[in-house]
Amino acid sequence: MAKPRYELYALSFDYGQRHAIELKSATRVAESLGVKKHLVTRFDMRAIGGSALTDEIDVPKSDNRDVSRYATKDGSVKVKDTRHHPITYCRLATRFSLFALAWAEVLQAQIYL
């Protein structure tokens, strides 16, 4: 096998989600790729809640993509209003790349976007 041109690093997030299967899978993928380091950053989104991933809200079991459920500020659950995120939305997912960029800077990594 040829020597890799780059060292690989993996970053995962434990944000208090109910199911740890994504973290277990991320560890297996990182190991299979031979990453130099797999960093798991932890912060607790359960304090904020509002998502079925981090709150005591039922996770939808239906495959019906037409049903949109979301949590309101008072914690109640509403159905079918496209102005809101689905009930399984993670509010920080779109910001995870900022953590990755910060770590890449610390590692003095080359960044390809």
C-alpha positions as CSV (number, residue, x, y, z in Angstrom):
1,M,0.0,0.0,0.0
2,A,1.3,3.4,-0.9
3,K,2.2,5.8,1.9
4,P,-0.6,8.5,2.3
5,R,0.3,12.0,1.2
6,Y,-1.5,13.6,4.1
7,E,-2.1,12.8,7.8
8,L,-5.8,12.5,8.4
9,Y,-7.6,13.9,11.5
10,A,-11.2,13.3,12.4
11,L,-13.5,15.5,14.5
12,S,-16.8,14.3,16.0
13,F,-19.3,16.1,18.3
14,D,-20.9,14.7,21.4
15,Y,-23.6,17.3,21.9
16,G,-25.8,15.3,24.3
17,Q,-27.7,13.5,21.5
18,R,-29.8,10.6,22.6
19,H,-28.2,8.0,20.4
20,A,-24.5,7.3,20.5
21,I,-24.5,5.2,17.3
22,E,-23.2,8.1,15.2
23,L,-20.2,8.5,17.5
24,K,-19.5,4.7,17.5
25,S,-19.8,4.8,13.7
26,A,-17.5,7.8,13.5
27,T,-14.9,6.0,15.6
28,R,-15.0,2.9,13.3
29,V,-14.7,5.1,10.2
30,A,-11.8,7.0,11.7
31,E,-10.0,3.7,12.6
32,S,-10.6,2.3,9.1
33,L,-9.1,5.3,7.5
34,G,-6.1,5.3,9.8
35,V,-6.5,8.8,11.1
36,K,-3.7,10.2,13.2
37,K,-6.2,11.5,15.8
38,H,-9.9,11.3,16.3
39,L,-11.1,14.1,18.5
40,V,-14.5,14.0,20.1
41,T,-15.6,17.4,21.4
42,R,-18.3,17.4,24.0
43,F,-20.8,20.1,24.9
44,D,-24.4,19.7,26.2
45,M,-27.1,20.9,23.9
46,R,-29.7,19.3,26.2
47,A,-29.7,22.5,28.3
48,I,-31.1,24.3,25.2
49,G,-33.3,21.5,23.9
50,G,-35.9,22.1,21.3
51,S,-34.9,19.1,19.2
52,A,-35.9,15.4,19.3
53,L,-32.2,14.6,19.3
54,T,-31.5,16.5,22.6
55,D,-34.8,16.9,24.3
56,E,-37.6,14.7,25.7
57,I,-39.5,15.0,22.4
58,D,-40.5,11.8,20.5
59,V,-38.4,11.1,17.4
60,P,-40.6,10.6,14.4
61,K,-40.8,7.0,13.3
62,S,-42.5,7.8,10.0
63,D,-40.8,7.9,6.7
64,N,-43.4,10.5,5.6
65,R,-41.3,13.5,4.5
66,D,-44.4,15.6,4.2
67,V,-44.9,15.7,8.0
68,S,-42.9,18.5,9.5
69,R,-42.8,18.7,13.3
70,Y,-41.0,21.3,15.3
71,A,-40.6,22.5,18.9
72,T,-41.7,26.0,19.8
73,K,-40.0,28.2,22.4
74,D,-42.4,27.1,25.1
75,G,-41.5,23.5,24.5
76,S,-44.8,22.4,22.8
77,V,-44.6,20.5,19.5
78,K,-46.4,21.8,16.4
79,V,-47.0,20.0,13.1
80,K,-46.7,21.0,9.4
81,D,-45.4,24.6,9.4
82,T,-42.5,25.0,6.9
83,R,-41.3,28.2,8.5
84,H,-39.7,26.1,11.3
85,H,-37.0,23.5,11.4
86,P,-38.0,19.8,11.7
87,I,-38.1,18.3,15.1
88,T,-34.8,16.4,14.5
89,Y,-32.8,19.5,13.6
90,C,-29.6,20.1,15.5
91,R,-29.1,23.8,16.0
92,L,-25.3,23.7,15.9
93,A,-24.8,21.4,13.0
94,T,-24.2,24.3,10.6
95,R,-21.6,25.7,12.9
96,F,-19.6,22.5,13.4
97,S,-17.3,23.5,10.5
98,L,-16.1,26.4,12.6
99,F,-14.8,24.0,15.2
100,A,-13.0,22.0,12.5
101,L,-11.4,25.1,11.1
102,A,-10.2,26.2,14.5
103,W,-8.6,22.7,15.1
104,A,-7.1,22.8,11.6
105,E,-5.5,26.1,12.5
106,V,-4.0,24.7,15.7
107,L,-2.7,21.7,13.7
108,Q,-1.3,24.1,11.1
109,A,-3.1,22.0,8.5
110,Q,-3.6,22.7,4.9
111,I,-7.2,23.3,4.3
112,Y,-9.0,22.5,1.0
113,L,-12.5,23.7,0.6
